[in-house]
């Protein structure tokens, strides 16, 4: 992983953000994906049959 320093973000905040982003899918998406698939809904409430192919 390449953590380029930026003027707006200190290294600790950047690492915390990366950790949060890594934890989001297994904590929020994975446990709900089957229910969303069955109902046709997604995490934003948009029905999959309304999404253009």
N, C-alpha and C positions, 0 to 999 in steps of 0.2 A: 504494500500500500504506500502511496506517495502522498505525504501530508505537506504540501507546499505551504509555507507560512504566508499569510495574507495580512495586510495592515488592519483589517477590520475584525479579525478573529484570532484570539490567542490559542496556542496549541491545546490547552486543556479543554477549551470550549469546542474546538474542532473535533477532538477525540470523543467528547461527550455526544456531539451531534451524530457522528458516524456510528457510535454504539446505539443510539436511539433509532437511527434508520435501519440498522441491522436487526434490531429486536422487533421492529414493527411487523414485518410479514408473519413470523411465526406466532406472535402474540395476538395479532388482530385479524389477519387474512386467513391463515391456515385453519384456525378453529371454525371459521364461518363459511368457508368456500363451498362445502357440500350443501348447506342450506341456501346459499345464494344461487347455486347451480339449480337446485330443485325448484326454487321460486322464480328464477329468471332475473332476480334482482342482483345488483352489485353493491359494493360498499358505499357508493354515492346515491343509492336508491334508484338509479337508472336501470330500467328493464333492458335485458340483453337483446330482446327482439326489436328495440328501437335504435340500436346502434348500427350505423351503416356498415355494410360489409366492405 
